[in-house]
Amino acid sequence: MKVLVVGSGGREHAIIKSLAKSSLKPELFAAPGNGGISADAECVDIGAKDIEGIRDFALSRGIDLVVVAPDDPLVLGMVDALEDAGIKCFGPRKAAAAIEGSKIFAKDLMKKYGIPTAAYETFTDTSAALEYLRTSNFPVVIKADGLALGKGVIIAETAAEAEDAVRSMMEGGKFGESGKRIVIEEFLTGPEVSVLAFTDGTTIVPMVSSMDHKRALDGDRGLNTGGMGTVAPNPYYTADIAAECMEKIFLPTIRAMNEEGRQFRGCLYFGLMLTPDGPRVIEYNCRFGDPETQVVLPLLESDLLKIMLAVADGKLAQEEVRFSDDCSACVIMASDGYPGKYDTGFEISVNGELEGEIYYAGAKLSDGKLVTSGGRVLGVTSVANTLEDALGAAYRSVGKISFANAYCRRDIGARALAANR
């Protein structure tokens, strides 16, 4: 069994490490992978958006399953091209990936099918958007329609901030073509929850919930990042709330996509806010989240490869999906300055035995040494019976890893611990 994972980050490393545990004993490849991933899979120098290159490699090497992990190739239609060439894939086709590729499509889908979300309006004209803001209550949330590396969302506290955000997106090209169309939506309050789910378009199986930490600095201050750490499960996501989400959000979303002729197969990510009026969808992603994957998959006790094959074959209902009752914590070690300007090229050293796994993201091999090559360099994930113990193990492991200009938040999981008390 040969499996190719498309992508190069910590999420992909977590997927690869989980696939390596399969009883099917797969031969693993990554495109393009990274220096850290190269210890667990054969890395091939093909870009994650190179659809023809990935297809040709898969055909030439007899790949049995391609796991397309990042959003860009999914939205561009990589799965369509691969499946049309007879290659089995885990991931949605282009029409289904639009649930992340276009926020306007996602919001309109929720409105049409009664899936709870924030009130909103969409705009393609700057003057119309600015006119709408004159009657809005603040804060408001302004979103670029298309993909923007996870940075296309601005929370505007004042009318002046909102106007600046609209102009920078629609006229200033802040997010390129992605920001030519925008969504302005109601600002919701409440705990945020991330729920990843396996689905074959008929059956949907939610994974363990998680809590992400997006801000760069302790105390949830600083700029938004791709994620500075995660914990699982999310203490705010109770069994009752999970049942409500299944009834009002998860199953209705799968049915809505089928009604639209956009059957979704793969991992569907639900970004939720638990408002005083009930759960609301903040966003959908058409793939595993990063760094949520780094805490969710270590808790998976079933065979990930068998699950992925069942999803691809439309037979998820026949496959066992079981998670541990333990807790998991991931702390991201980043380059100081991220998500702004930062330096790279520093050797990464691991001194002593770690209490968990390292998932490499921004790392490459240089003269046989692993060096930093990105903003988020690696994530350290530990699993334990309690969240407090998992966090302790993760931070002790962080203390054994060093590279110049290393930075991490020191309060990952603090809100979750407080909620548990």
ABEGO torsion letter per residue (X at the ends): XBBBBBEABAAAAAAAAAAAABAAGBBBBBOAEBAAAAAABBBBBBBAABAAAAAAAAAAAGBABBBBABAAAAAAGAAAAAAAAGBBBBEBBAAAAAAAABAAAAAAAAAAAGBBBBBBBBBABAAAAAAAAAABBOBBBBBBABBAGGAABBBBABAAAAAAAAAAAAAAGAAEAAAABBBBBBBBBEBBBBBBBBBAGABBBBBBBBBBBABABBGGBEBBBAEAEBBOBBAABBAAAAAAAAAAAAAAAAAAAAAAGBBBBEBBBBBBBBBAAEBBBABBBABBBOAAAAAAAAABABBAAAAAAAAAAGAAAABBBBBBABBBBBBBBBBBGOABBBBBGBBBBBBEBBBEBBBBABBBBBGGBBBBABABABBBBBBBABAAAAAAAAAAAAAABBBBGBBBBAABGAAAAAAAX
